[in-house]
Amino acid sequence: MEQYMSIKNECFIPIEQFRPILQQKYGLDVESAWIDELCRIFMLAEIKQGANRYLFDADIEVCRKLAVLKEGFSACETESYDYYGSTTANMLKIADDTILLYEYCNERKALPVFVRNIVLGLCCKTGGECSSRIFDVLGVTILTKNRSVCDYIESVISRKEKLEYIKSSSFANTSSFMGSKKKILGFIAESIIAHGNDESKYLDIMCGSGAVSNAFAQIGPVYASDAQSFCRILAKMQGSGYQESLAASLTESIYQNYKQHMEAMRQKFAEFLWEEERIFYLDLKEKETVLKQYSDFIKSFELYSSDCVNSEELKILIKERKQDHRLTPYCLFTYYFSNVYFGLAQSIQIDSIRYAIDQIEDEETREWALGALVVTVSSVGTTYSAHFAQPRHLDQRSLKYILEKREKSVWHEFSKRFTAIAKDSERYRYPVTLLDGPWEKALREMKGLFDRNVIVYLDAPYKREEYSRYYHVLETLVKYDYPESEKKGRMRSKKNGERFSTEFSTRNTEKVEECFENIILEVLRKGYICAWSYSDNGCASIMKVVNRIKKQCDCDVFFYSTAHYHNSQGKNAMKIPVVEYCILFRGTIV
């Protein structure tokens, strides 16, 4: 018991001590296999550190509650519900008058988050009995006579339908981004929503591609921030605020300016455009010949480079535009990324659309059009895993893919996506309001708007990968500032401050953990709830971060976990099994 108390002060308890604690402290006799089963279905949020397994100390109460319910439970209780479903399902009593049934499988398979919330008592707001109900939802069956549980599950079903729409929406499936939470939106949303109310506001403080902002826009007022401009624009696209009819009308207006710009560029690059189109129509049965001709064509077109010698004419042209980004013709993508991530005709189209968007007077409307272009550019690029860290290597194996990708009309893809995104926007209840980043600035701005009832969602990088490197092309598209063009990837210059360097991009694990500690504590100081997303393959220790927070703040902490897969980067990408956590911190630092 003394050993348990010393470990308890550090917030985490070795799993093998849970059984003796339940026996000594509560007089409950449970089997180790039962505790292991609760971990297997993620009813308990297990954390591994090397070969050791730990549970958060608050899960002692979860175990105690379930053990008490288990002692007084008989399978005969299901008879009063007229349940005639599976006879092989495992049964677990999770609240008074509420029984969970789930099918056993050999793998670790997470129960839906709402089940843990019922056990934690987070859904019981009205109480009282009702007639027996049977719910089949998210792969489990719930038998209940509890009115508040019924109300809660019905709200879960309603949110599930909305989130299913998000997963199938035009925006969600139009491009792919590293670290996107699109596939576990239900897990994240249900982990967080139970800790708020109808008046809660949501701040996605490092919004990335905005997938979580998308989910929150179905639930309440959403604010999104990120240090990178393109991320904020993407988040804006995922809430309400625009209409299909407006997009259709605006597209016609954009097209007129686009067409005018395209004509000027076509005249300037007529010979190159003719040669590119000729190559696109060559017979790929002669791959070696086509590859040689396309490689020669690529070499013949001069691109701007900060590392190599450029012609005097190109140096002057880029220098002028560095000083005045609005000089025409717009040619950033043409001279930076042609034949690198896009075809020449595609790059000219991107520049022409970008020019046309800049002619829109209303800033709000301009942002919607720019967001549609960001999504389009992400989708049409010839990349590895949809990021721009390095160009796709051109060889006989990749030739067909690259040529087919670069034949596509950027204008066609843009106009199609813009209309689809606007149509999706009509179906959201709340807009996504943008706040400037980085996170310190966003928190100050949010505090100026709301003193309380804010849930801050924190999804910082799990590894030291620099997102500004992986998505520099998209940031350049938004800023359109003719930056430096370094190495094969045509990167913005980190040395000159053109690429944002996140505090998480370090090999020093201690510094990463300090970053998380600082952000979470600052959120709590503002009087807000912090919801932290992280995984068991992140470089920081979840246990160390939570211990540090608890030592400095008397806050409530709620752990949620689920099984997930991460995609590795590179040519031989593979799925890596991980455990995703959503950890809620609730408490105010005075």
VOMI-217942 format. One record per atom (N, C-alpha, C): x, y, z; residue in one letter. Coordinates in steps of 0.05 Angstrom, whole numbers, plus 5000, padded with zeros to 4 digits. Layout:
N
XYZa/...
//
This chain:
590
501749765000m/500050005000m/501750255000m/504050255014e/505850485014e/507050534987e/507650304973q/508750334946q/506750454928q/504250374931y/502050484914y/501850784918y/501950884943m/501651164949m/503951324936m/506351224937s/508651374926s/508351404896s/507351184883i/506951194855i/504551374848i/502451364865k/500051524860k/500651824858k/502651914874n/503352194873n/504352274845n/505252084830e/506152134803e/503952074783e/501552044792c/499152034774c/498651764760c/500751604757f/500451354742f/501151114759f/499750894755i/500050654771i/500650424753i/502650254760p/503150014744p/500549834744p/499949724722i/497449584719i/497149344738i/499449224744e/499348994762e/498549064791e/498549324797q/497749414824q/494749484826q/493449484804f/490549554805f/488949354821f/489549094816r/488048884830r/488448894860r/490948914870p/491248934900p/490049184911p/490049404896i/488849654906i/485849614910i/484549494890l/481649454892l/481049264915l/482749074920q/482348884943q/482749024969q/485049164973q/485749284999q/484049525006q/483549694986k/482249944992k/479149924991k/478149744973y/475249734970y/474049464975y/475749264981g/474749004987g/473448864963g/474448934939l/473348824914l/475348624903l/474348384898d/476148164887d/475648134857d/477448234841v/477148204812v/479548054801v/479247934778e/481447784765e/483147974748e/485747914746s/487548064729s/486548054700s/485447824692a/484547794664a/482247994658a/480648054679w/478448244675w/479548524670w/481548604685i/482848864681i/484148874654i/485448654645d/486648644619d/484548674597d/482148554601e/480048584582e/479048874580e/478849004602l/478049284602l/480149454586l/482649384588c/484749514572c/484549454543c/483949194537r/483749114509r/481549254494r/479349324507i/477149464494i/477349764499i/479549854511f/480150134515f/478050264534f/476850104551m/475250224573m/477150364592m/479450254596l/481550374611l/483750474592l/484750714597a/486750834578a/489550754587a/490550544576e/493150434583e/495350584569e/497550624583i/499950754572i/502350564577i/503850524556k/506150344558k/508750514558k/510550424574q/513150554576q/515250334576q/516350274553g/518050044550g/516349794553g/517249614571a/515649364575a/513549404597a/513449634609n/511649674632n/509049804622n/506849724636r/504149824629r/503149984653r/501950214647y/500950394668y/498150484661y/496750554683l/494050674680l/493950934697l/492451124687f/492151374702f/490751314728f/491551454750d/490451374776d/487451414778d/486251604762a/483351644763a/481851394753a/483251224738d/481850984728d/481350774750d/482550824774i/481850654797i/478850674802i/477850924800e/474950964805e/473250834783e/474250834759v/472850704737v/472750404743v/474950284750c/475050004757c/473249944781c/473350104801r/471750064825r/468750064818r/467950254802k/465150274794k/464250034778k/465849954759l/465149724742l/465149464759l/467049444778a/467249204794a/464749184812a/463849404823v/461449404840v/458949314823v/458749434799l/456549364781l/456749074773l/459148974770k/459548694761k/458648494783k/459248564808e/458548394830e/455548344832e/453948554826g/451048524829g/449648464803g/451148394782f/449948364756f/449448064750f/447048024737s/446347754727s/445447784699s/446147584682a/445347594654a/442347594651a/440947514671c/438047504670c/436847784667c/438447994674e/437448264672e/436748344644e/437948204624t/437348274596t/434548194588t/433348004604e/430647904596e/428548124597e/428848314615s/426848524617s/426948724594s/428948694577y/429148874553y/428148734528y/427248484530d/426348344506d/428548344485d/430948294493y/433248294475y/433648014464y/433647994437y/433947734424y/436247744404y/438247904410g/440547934392g/442647714396g/445147774393s/447347584395s/447447444422s/447847184420t/448147024445t/451046994452t/452847094435t/455747064440t/457047324450t/455447534451a/456547794459a/457447794488a/459547934493n/460447994521n/458548194533n/457948164559m/456248354573m/457748494595m/457248754598l/458448914618l/456549124628l/455949124654k/454149324664k/455749574669k/454849804656i/456550044657i/455150274673i/452650234681a/451350424698a/448850294709a/447550414729d/445050314738d/443050304715d/441750074711d/439850044689d/441050074661d/443650024659t/444850044632t/446849814628t/446549664607i/448249434601i/449449464573i/452049404571l/453449414546l/453849134536l/453349094510l/453948834497l/455848884473l/457948734472y/459848774449y/461048504442y/461648474416e/462748224407e/465748204413e/466547964421y/469347924428y/470947874402y/473447984401c/475247914379c/478047894391c/479847764377n/482547724388n/484147984389n/483648164371e/485248414369e/484248614390e/485948814395r/485149034411r/483149204395r/480849234405k/478849394391k/477449574410k/477449834404a/476450034422a/473450054422a/472250064445l/469450134448l/469150424439l/466750494430p/466350784424p/466550954449p/467551194446v/468051374469v/465651414487v/463251424475f/460951484492f/460551284514f/461451034511v/461150834531v/462750914556v/465251004552r/466851094575r/465651334588r/464451514572n/463151754584n/460751674602n/459351464594i/457151364610i/458251264637i/460351114636v/461651014661v/462551244678v/463751444665l/464751674681l/462551854691l/460051804682g/457751954692g/457552234679g/458852274657l/458952534644l/456352604629l/454652394624c/452252444608c/449752474625c/449952424651c/447652414668c/446852694678c/445152824663k/444353104669k/441453124679k/439752944669t/436952954676t/436152734695t/437252494692g/436652274709g/433852164705g/433051974722g/430451864721g/430251624703g/428251454709e/427751214693e/426051274669e/426151094649c/424351104626c/423850814618c/422250784598s/421750514588s/424250394576s/424450134575s/426950004566s/427450074536s/429950134530r/430850194503r/433150024495r/433349964469i/435649814458i/436849984436i/439450044438f/440850194418f/443050024405f/443050014379d/445349894365d/446750124351d/449150184361v/450550424351v/453550374352v/454950444331l/457850434330l/458950164338l/457549954330g/458649684334g/458049554361g/456549694378v/455849584404v/452849604408v/451849464428t/448949474435t/448749574464t/446949764469i/446449864495i/443549814503i/443249684526l/440549634538l/440349824562l/438249994562t/438150184584t/435250264591t/434850334616k/432350454625k/432850724638k/435250834632n/436051084644n/435451314624n/433851504632r/432951714613r/435351874603r/437151954621s/439452124613s/441251974594s/441651704598v/443251544580v/441951534552v/439351504552c/437851504526c/438251774511c/437951994526d/438352254513d/441152284502d/443052194518y/445852214510y/446452054485y/445451804484i/446051634461i/444651744436i/442251854439e/440951974416e/442552214405e/443752364423s/445452584414s/448052474400s/449052254410v/451352124397v/450652034369v/448351914366i/447451824339i/447152054320i/446052274330s/445752514314s/448452624304s/450352634323r/453052724315r/454452534296r/453952274300k/455152074283k/454252124254k/451652174250e/450652224223e/451952464210e/452352674226k/453652914216k/456552864209k/457952714226l/460752654221l/461152474197l/459252294193e/459352124169e/459152284144e/457552504145y/457352684123y/460052814118y/461452894139i/464053024136i/465952834121i/466052584129k/467852394117k/467352354088k/464952394079s/464252344051s/463952604035s/464552834048s/464153094035s/466153144014s/465553323996s/467453393974s/470053493985s/469953654006f/472453774016f/474153554029f/472953384046a/474553194061a/476053004042a/474852944019n/476052744001n/477652873978n/478053123979t/479253263957t/482253263958t/483453243982s/486353243985s/487053114011s/489653054014s/490552914038s/492853064052s/492753074078f/494853224093f/495853044116f/498453084121m/499752934143m/498453004169m/498152804186g/497052844213g/494152904214g/492752874191s/489852934192s/488352744210s/486452854225k/484852694244k/482152604231k/481952624205k/479452564192k/478352294199k/480052084202k/479051814206k/478251764235k/479051944254i/478251904282i/476752144293i/475352284275l/473752514284l/471752444305l/470452214302g/468452124321g/469652084349g/471951964350f/473351924375f/474052194388f/475152374373i/475852634384i/473452794393i/471452804375a/469052964382a/467652864407a/467252604409e/465852494433e/467552514458e/470252514455s/471952554479s/471652834490s/471153024472i/471153304480i/468353414487i/466353344471i/463753474474i/462453424501i/462953194513a/461753134539a/462753324561a/464853474556h/466053654576h/465153944571h/463453984550g/462454254545g/459454264549g/458254474538n/455354494539n/454354644514n/451854714513d/450754844490d/451855114484d/453155234504e/454355504501e/457355494496e/458455264494s/461455244492s/462355344464s/464755454465k/466155534440k/468655364437k/469455314413y/471655134408y/473955274393y/476355254404l/478655374391l/480555144382l/480855114356d/482754924344d/485355084341d/487155054361i/489355254363i/491755194345i/491954944335m/493954874314m/492454714294m/490854854278c/488754724262c/489654544239c/492154584230g/493154414208g/491254434184g/490354204174s/488454204151s/485654274159s/485054294185g/482454384194g/480354164197g/481153914197a/479153694198a/477553704224a/478853764246v/477453784272v/475654034273v/476654254262s/474854494259s/472354414244s/472654254224n/470454154208n/468354014226n/469253844243a/467453704261a/466053894281a/467654074293f/466554264312f/464454444300f/464754504274a/462954684260a/460054574259a/459754324265q/457154194267q/455954234294q/457554324314i/456754304342i/456454574355i/458354754350g/458355014363g/460155214349g/460355464359p/462055664347p/464955574347p/466355604325v/469055494322v/470955724315v/473355714327y/475455904321y/477955734315y/479355804294a/481655644285a/484055824282a/486355714289s/488855864287s/491155674279s/493155784266d/495555634260d/497755834252d/500155764256a/502355934249a/502655964219a/501555774203q/501855784174q/499255884162q/499556054142s/497256194130s/495355994115s/496555804101f/494855624085f/493155444103f/494155384127c/492555224146c/490055374155c/490355634161r/488055794169r/486055814146r/486955844122i/485155854099i/483655594096i/485055364099l/483755104097l/481655074118l/482255164142a/480255134164a/477755294158a/478055524147k/475755694141k/473855554121k/474955404103m/473355264083m/471555054095m/471954984120q/470654754132q/468454824152q/467455074148g/465055154164g/463055284146g/461055404158s/458955534142s/460055814133s/458455944115g/459256214108g/459256264078g/458756054062y/458756104033y/456455944021y/455855993995q/453655863982q/454455773954q/453155563945e/453755453918e/453155653896e/450955803899s/450155993878s/452256223876s/453356303900l/455356513900l/457956413887l/458656163892a/461156053880a/460856033850a/458455953840a/457955923812a/458156203798a/457056403811s/457156673799s/459956783800s/461356743822l/464056843825l/465956703805l/465556453800t/467256303782t/467256423754t/464856523746e/464656653720e/466356903719e/466157063741s/467757303743s/470757253744s/471557043759i/474356963761i/475356883734i/473656743719y/474556633693y/475356853674y/473957083674q/474557293656q/477457403660q/478157443685n/480857543691n/482957313687n/482057073693y/483856843688y/484456813659y/482456833642k/482756813613k/484657023602k/484257273611q/485957493602q/488857443609q/489357353633h/492057303642h/493257063627h/491656853623m/492556613608m/493456683580m/491956863567e/492656933539e/495457053538e/496057233556a/498657363557a/500857163562a/500356973580m/502356763587m/502656573564m/500556503551r/500756313528r/502456433506r/502256683501q/503856813480q/506856803488q/507356853514k/510156863523k/511456583522k/509856373528f/511056103530f/509955913508f/509156023486a/507755873465a/509355623456a/511955653451e/513555433441e/513755213462e/514155283487f/514455093509f/511754943513f/509555093512l/506954973516l/506354773494l/507054853469w/506554663446w/508154413450w/510654433458e/512454203462e/511454023484e/510554143506e/509453983529e/506953833520e/505153963506e/502753823497e/503453593478e/505353643460r/506253433441r/507153183456r/508753223477i/509853003493i/507552853507i/505653003517f/503352873531f/501952683513f/501952723487y/500452553469y/502152333456y/504652303464l/506352093453l/505451823463l/506051613447d/505351343454d/507151233476d/506051173499l/507651083522l/508650803519l/508050673497k/509250413492k/512250443488k/513050683479e/515950743475e/516850903499e/516850783522k/517350933547k/520051063547k/522050923538e/524851033539e/525051283522e/523751283498t/523751513480t/522251753493t/519951693504v/518351903516v/519752023540v/520951853556l/522451943580l/524752133572l/526152053550k/528452213541k/527452493532k/525252493516q/524252743506q/523152923528q/521852803548y/520652963569y/522953063587y/524952903592s/527252993609s/528653223595s/529053203568d/530353423554d/528653673555d/526053643553f/524153873555f/524454013582f/524553853603i/524753963630i/527354123633i/529554013623k/532154143625k/532254403609k/530554423588s/530654653571s/529154893583s/527554853604f/525955063615f/527355173641f/528055423641e/529555533663e/527655603687e/528455503710l/526955573735l/528755743752l/527455903769y/528856073788y/529955903811y/532455953818s/533755803840s/535455983856s/535355953882s/537156103900s/539955973901s/540155733892d/542655573895d/544355573869d/543055633847c/544355613821c/544455883807c/546055893786v/546356143770v/543956163752v/542556393752n/540356443734n/541056643713n/539556643692s/539956853671s/539357123682s/540657323671e/540257603681e/537357683678e/536057593657e/533257673652e/531457563674e/531857303681l/530157183702l/530757303729l/533257363735k/533957483761k/532657753764k/532557913743i/531258173745i/528258143748i/527157953733l/524257913734l/523357833762l/524857653775i/524057553802i/524657773823i/526857913820k/527558133838k/525358343839k/524358413816e/522258613814e/519758523829e/519158263826r/516658163839r/517058103869r/519558063877k/520058053906k/519358313919k/519858533905q/519358803915q/516458883913q/515058783892d/512258843887d/510858583877d/509558443896h/508358183889h/506158203869h/505058443865r/502758463847r/503458533818r/506058543812l/506858593785l/505758373766l/504858453743t/503858253724t/505858223701t/505857993688p/504157763695p/505057623720p/503157493734y/503857323756y/505357073745y/507657013756c/509156793744c/510756633765c/509956653791l/511456513812l/511456213807l/509156093804f/509155803800f/510455723774f/510155883754t/511355823728t/514455803730t/515655983745y/518555993747y/519755843771y/518055753789y/518955613813y/518355313811y/515955243802f/515054963805f/514254813780f/514554943756s/513954803731s/515854563728s/514654343721n/516154093716n/517453983741n/516754093764v/517653993790v/515353863804v/513254003810y/510853893822y/508453903804y/508654073783f/506454113764f/507554133736f/505754093716g/506654143689g/506854433684g/508054513661l/508354793654l/505654923650l/503854803635a/501154913630a/499654933657a/500054733674q/498654743700q/499754983717q/502355023717s/503455243733s/502555513723s/502355543696i/501255793685i/498355833693i/496855613693q/494055633702q/493855713731q/495555593748i/495555663776i/496155963780i/498156063766d/498856343768d/496456523758d/495156433737s/492956583726s/490556593744s/489956363757i/487756353776i/488356533800i/490956513809r/491756673832r/491556973826r/492257043801y/491957323793y/488957403794y/487257233783a/484457293782a/483257323809a/484157153828i/483157173856i/483957433869i/486257533863d/487157783874d/485558023864d/484057983843q/482458203832q/479758223847q/479158033864i/476658033880i/476958243902i/475158423904e/475358643924e/474658553952e/472658393956d/471758313983d/473658103994d/474858164017e/476857984029e/475657714036e/473257704047e/471957454055e/471557274031e/470557394009t/470157233985t/472757143973t/474757323975r/477457253964r/478657013979r/478157004005e/479256774021e/477856514013e/475356514008w/473956273999w/475056173973w/475456353954a/476556273928a/479456163931a/480956303948l/483756213952l/483855943966l/482055893984g/481955633997g/481355413977g/479555463959a/478955263938a/481455213921a/483055423915l/485455383900l/487555233915l/487855273941v/489655123958v/489054823957v/486454763959v/485654483958v/486254363930v/485754523909t/486254423882t/489254373878t/490954563885v/493854533881v/494854283897v/493854243921s/494654013936s/493853753922s/491653763908s/490553523896s/491953453869s/492753653854v/493753603826v/496753563826v/498153623847g/501053603847g/502153323844g/504353293831t/505753033830t/507653023854t/506852883874t/508252883900t/508452603911t/509852573933y/509852333949y/507852383973y/505852203975s/504052213998s/502752494001s/502352633979a/500852893978a/502353113993a/504953083997h/506453314009h/508653393990h/509753633995f/511653753976f/514453773987f/515253584004a/517953594015a/520053543993a/519353393973q/521153333951q/519553263927q/520553333903p/519053263878p/519152963872p/517152873858r/516952593850r/519252543829r/520752333834h/522952263816h/521752163789h/522852273767l/521852193741l/523551963730l/522351733726d/523651513713d/521551353698d/522251123687q/520350973671q/517950873687q/518450823713r/516150723729r/514150943735r/515151193739s/513451413747s/512451573723s/513451523699l/512851683676l/509851703670l/508551473669k/505651473663k/504051633683k/504651593709y/503251733730y/503652033728y/506152113723i/506852403722i/505552533698i/505652413675l/504452533651l/501452543653l/500152333664e/497252343667e/496352553687e/497952593708k/497352793728k/497653073717k/499653113701r/500253383690r/498653453666r/497153263655e/495253323634e/492753463644e/492153433670k/489653533681k/489553843679k/487153943675s/486654223674s/486254323703s/487954503712v/487754623739v/485154783740v/484554933719w/482055093719w/479654913724w/479554693709h/477254513712h/477054403741h/479354323752e/479354213779e/478554433799e/479554673795f/478954893813f/475954963813f/474855003789s/471955083787s/470154863799s/470854613795k/469354393806k/469454393836k/471854423847r/472154413876r/470954653890r/471254883878f/470155133890f/467155103894f/465755003873t/462854973875t/462154763896t/463654543896a/463054323915a/463454413944a/465654563949i/466254663976i/464054853985i/463155033967a/461055223974a/458455073980a/457954863965k/455454713970k/455654573998k/457954464005d/458354344031d/457954554053d/458854794048s/458755004069s/455855064077s/453955044058e/451155094064e/450054904085e/451354674089r/450254474106r/451454484135r/453354664139y/454454694166y/452854904181y/452854874207r/451255054224r/452855304232r/455555264236y/457155484246y/459555534228y/460355794226p/462755854210p/465255794226p/467555794213v/470155774227v/471356044225v/471656174248t/472856444250t/475856414254t/477356564239l/480256534239l/481556724259l/483556624274l/485256784291l/488156754282l/489656964284d/492456944276d/494056764294d/496056634284g/497856464300g/500556614303g/502356494319p/502256234331p/500456234356p/500656014372w/498755964393w/498456174414w/500756304422e/500656514443e/498756734434e/499156814409k/497557044398k/494556964396k/494056714388a/491256624386a/489856614413a/491356524434l/490156514460l/489456794471l/491356984466r/490757254475r/488357374460r/488157324435e/485857424419e/483257294428e/483357034434m/480956884443m/480056994471m/482057044488k/481357144515k/479957414513k/480657574493g/479357834489g/476457804480g/475757564470l/473057514460l/471357374482l/472557174496f/471057014515f/472756954540f/471557014563d/472956964588d/472856674596d/470756534588r/470356254598r/468856094577r/468355844585n/466755654569n/468055614541n/470655584540v/472055534515v/473655274518v/473455104498i/475054854498i/477154884476i/479654874484v/481854904466v/482854634457v/482854574431y/483854324421y/486754354412y/488454194424l/491354214418l/492353964403l/493054004378d/494053784362d/496753874350d/498753874366a/501453954358a/502853714344a/504953764329p/506353544315p/507253324335p/507053074326y/507852844343y/510852794340y/511952864317k/514752814311k/516053084304k/518653074298r/520053324292r/519853414263r/518253274246e/517853354219e/516953644217e/518153804200e/517454084197e/515254104176e/512854164185y/510554184167y/510954414147y/512554614154s/513054834136s/514754734112s/516254514116r/517754394094r/515954224077r/514154074089y/512453894074y/510354044057y/509654284066y/507454424052y/508254704044y/510854744038h/511855014031h/510455114006h/509754943987v/508455023963v/505755163968v/504255043987l/501655153994l/501855424009l/503955444026e/504355694040e/505155914020e/506855834000t/507656023979t/505256113962t/503455923957l/501055983941l/499356203955l/499056183982v/497456373996v/498956643999v/501456634006k/502956884010k/503757013983k/504256853964y/504956933937y/507057163938y/509257103950d/511257313957d/513957273943d/514057093924y/516557043909y/518957003928y/518856793945p/520956743965p/523456633952p/525356553968e/527656413958e/526756133948e/528556013932s/527855753920s/530255563923s/530255403945e/532655263953e/532454963947e/534554853937k/534954563932k/532854453913k/532754193911k/530954063892k/528054113898k/527354143923g/524554183931g/523654463926g/525454653918r/524754933914r/523555053939r/524955013962m/523955093988m/524155393993m/522255484010r/522655744022r/525055734040r/526355964045s/528755964061s/528155974091s/529155774105k/528755764134k/530655964147k/533055994136k/535056174146k/534056464145k/532656534124n/531656814121n/528956854134n/527956654148g/525456684163g/522956654145g/523356534121e/521056494103e/519456254110e/520656064125r/519155824134r/518855834164r/516455784173f/515955774202f/517255534214f/518655584236s/520055364251s/518555314277s/517155094279t/515655034303t/517454964326t/516655024350e/518154954374e/518354654378e/516654504364f/516654214367f/518554074348f/519754234330s/521654124311s/524454124323s/524853944343t/527453914356t/527953624364t/530453554366r/531053284375r/531153264405r/530853484418n/530953494447n/528153434459n/527853184468t/525253104479t/524353274503t/526253344519e/525653504543e/524353774535e/525353894513k/524254144504k/521454114493k/521053894479v/518353834469v/516353814491v/517153664512e/515353634535e/514853894550e/516854064551e/516554334562e/514554504546e/514654464520c/512854614502c/509954534508c/509454274510f/506754184516f/505854294544f/507654274563e/507054364590e/506354664589e/507854824575n/507355114574n/504755174561n/504155044539i/501555104525i/499155024542i/499254774553i/496954684569i/496454854593i/498654924607l/498455104631l/497355374623l/498155484600e/497255744592e/494255734585e/493355514573v/490455474567v/488955474594v/489955324613l/488555314639l/488555584654l/490755734651r/490855994663r/488756184652r/488056144627k/485956304614k/483156224624k/483056004640g/480455914649g/479055724630g/480555624610y/479355454590y/479955154595y/478454984582i/479054694582i/480954644559i/482954464564c/484854394543c/484454094535c/484154044510a/483853764499a/486353714482a/488053534492w/490653484479w/490653224464w/491153234438s/491352984422s/494252904420s/494752644425y/497452544422y/497352244417y/499552124410s/499651834405s/501951714420s/501951444422d/504051304437d/506651284421d/506651384396n/509151384381n/510251674378n/509051864393g/510152134393g/512752144408g/514252354404c/516952364417c/516752444446c/514652574454a/514352664482a/513152434499a/513752434525s/512552244543s/509952364554s/507752234549i/505152324559i/505252334589i/506352124601m/506452104630m/507952334643m/510252414631k/511752634642k/510252894640k/508952944617v/507453194613v/505153214633v/503652994636v/501353004654v/502353044683v/504452894691n/505552934718n/506353214723n/507553344704r/508453624707r/506053814710r/503953764694i/501553934696i/500253894723i/500053654732k/498653594758k/500153714781k/502853724780k/504453844801k/503954144804k/503254274782q/502954564782q/500054654782q/498254464778c/495354544776c/493654324787c/491854404805d/489854214816d/487554184797d/488054054775c/486054024754c/485053734751c/482653704740d/481653444733d/482753364706d/483553114704v/484653004678v/482952764670v/482152764645f/480552544634f/482052424610f/482552154611f/483952024590f/482051864572f/482551894546y/481051734526y/483151614507y/482651374497s/484651254478s/483151074458s/484451034435t/483250864415t/485550764397t/484950544383a/486850424364a/486750584338a/489050624326h/489150774300h/491550684285h/491850784260y/494150734244y/495250994234y/497951024234h/499251254221h/500551154195h/500551324175n/501951254150n/504851364152n/506751194147s/509551284146s/509951444121s/512151604121q/512751764097q/514851624080q/515151724055g/517151614037g/515951434016g/517651324000k/516851163977k/515450903986k/516450784007n/515350534016n/513550574041n/511650744037a/509850814060a/508350574069a/507950554095m/506450324106m/504750424130m/502850264138k/501150334161k/502450234187k/502550414206i/503850354232i/501650354253i/501150134268p/499150134289p/500050304312p/498150484322v/498750654344v/496350674362v/496750784386v/494550854403v/494351154404v/491951254397e/491451544397e/490151614424e/491051834436y/489851924461y/488552204457y/486452244472c/485452514475c/485252564505c/486752754515i/486952794544i/485853074551i/483853074568l/482453324576l/483553424602l/484253674603f/485153814628f/483054024634f/481854004658r/479754194666r/480354304694r/480954554695g/481554684721g/482854944716g/482555134735t/483655404731t/486055444749t/488155564737i/490455644753i/490155934761i/490255994786v/489856264796v/492556414796v/
//
